């Protein structure tokens, strides 16, 4: 069984026992959260698709870690004008372990 959930404007495939990295959530490590933005719930035979959300569906997850990703470099350059800008960015993420998917 798996579910497609929405968190932070992005969609993720959630399976029981799997871990997913979502944009930072304000919960502490070890807390359990319920994600109610469930767009699809499916098993091997039947898929229930929401319009836009599946009624009564919930995904329970535990916060495993709060972390930052690797640094990416943003470099802007315009030729022959002596214009160069270098900037780094590290995105904040929350790692979730999926505990249960319920309808």
N, C-alpha and C positions, 0 to 999 in steps of 0.2 A: 504494500500500500504506500502511496505517495501523495503529496499535496503540492500545489503551486501556491505560494504565499507572496504577499506584497509587503515590503518593509522599506521605508525610505524612498519610495518612488520606483524601486526596482523589484523584479520578480525573481523568486528563488524556488528551486525544487527541493522539497523537504521529505526525507525518508526517516523512519524511526531508527535511531541509533547513529545517524549521520551527523556531522558537524557542518555548519554553514557560517560564512563570514558576512555579516550585514553591516550597513552604516551604523555608526555609534548610537547606542541606546542608553538611556540614563539609569539603567539598573546596575546593581553591584554584582560582583562575582559570587556565584552560588545561588542567586535568586532564581525563582521559577517565574516565567512569564507566559501568558496566553496570547497567541497571535490570532486575531479574529478576522484579518483580511485574507481570507482563503478564497482563491479564485477557482480552484479545481481540486477535486478529491477523486482518486482512481485506484483501483486494484487491478488484478489481472484480467477481469472480465467486464467490470462496469466502471464507467467514468461519470461523475456528477459534476456538471459544469455550471457555474454560477453566472448570474446576469445582473450585476457584475460579481456579486459575492454568493457563496454557497450558504444558504440559511442554516444556522445552528452549528456550523463546522468550526472547530477550534484545533489549533496546533499548540501543544504545550512544549516549552523548551526551557533549558537551564543555561544560564550565562556561565560560560567556561572561562572566558578571558576577555579583557579589554586591552587592545594593543593598537600600534600604529604600523602601517605598511612600510615597505622600502621607500626611500626617497626617490622622487622623480625630478628631473631637471627640466625646467621650462626656459628655453633660450630663444630670445627674439633678436633678429639681425636684419639690418637693411644695408645693402651694399652702397659703397661710396658716400655714405653720410655720417660715418663714425657713430652709428647707433647700434649699441649692443646692450642687452639686458639679460642677466642670468638670475633665475630664481628657483628655489627648491620648494618641494611640497611633500608632506607626509600625511596621508589620510588616516583618520581615526576609524577603527573597526571594532565590532563586538562579535566574538565567536560564540555561537549557540549550538548546544547539543539537543537534538530533537528527541523528546521523550515519548510523546503520544500524539496520535492523530485521531480525532473523534468527530463523528457526524452528529 
